[in-house]
């Protein structure tokens, strides 16, 4: 999952260069989704690096919330 954000951001940038009504409207949400995944990954990395249980709990709760929304 660590490099998933990279693929989402690159796909969003690719969509911004290929002008189509549908693709153009999805560019910002795709880049935003990639940035959100990156942000959550950074929080998890810092939490693991600093051994901060509060940051790891935040990542765990956000991940659980997102997985519950998906089902």
QUIMO-V183109 format. One record per residue. N is the residue number from 1. RES is the residue in one letter. PHI is phi in whole degrees, 0 to 359 (* if undefined). OMEGA is omega in whole degrees, -180 to 180 (* if undefined). Layout:
n = [N/N]
res = [RES/RES]
phi = [PHI/PHI]
omega = [OMEGA/OMEGA]
This chain:
n = [1/2/3/4/5/6/7/8/9/10/11/12/13/14/15/16/17/18/19/20/21/22/23/24/25/26/27/28/29/30/31/32/33/34/35/36/37/38/39/40/41/42/43/44/45/46/47/48/49/50/51/52/53/54/55/56/57/58/59/60/61/62/63/64/65/66/67/68/69/70/71]
res = [X/X/X/X/X/X/X/X/X/X/X/X/X/X/X/X/X/X/X/X/X/X/X/X/X/X/X/X/X/X/X/X/X/X/X/X/X/X/X/X/X/X/X/X/X/X/X/X/X/X/X/X/X/X/X/X/X/X/X/X/X/X/X/X/X/X/X/X/X/X/X]
phi = [*/297/259/296/300/298/294/293/295/296/297/296/291/296/294/289/274/255/283/214/304/291/296/294/286/265/297/296/299/293/294/296/297/297/294/295/297/298/298/295/295/294/300/296/296/295/298/288/294/270/55/266/292/293/292/292/294/299/297/298/292/295/296/297/299/294/291/292/291/284/260]
omega = [-176/-178/179/180/-179/180/180/-180/179/177/177/178/177/-180/180/180/179/-171/174/-176/-179/-179/-178/-180/-180/-177/-177/177/180/178/177/177/177/179/178/178/178/-179/179/178/179/177/178/179/180/178/178/-179/-178/-177/180/-178/-179/178/178/175/178/179/180/-180/178/179/178/178/-179/179/176/178/-176/-178/*]
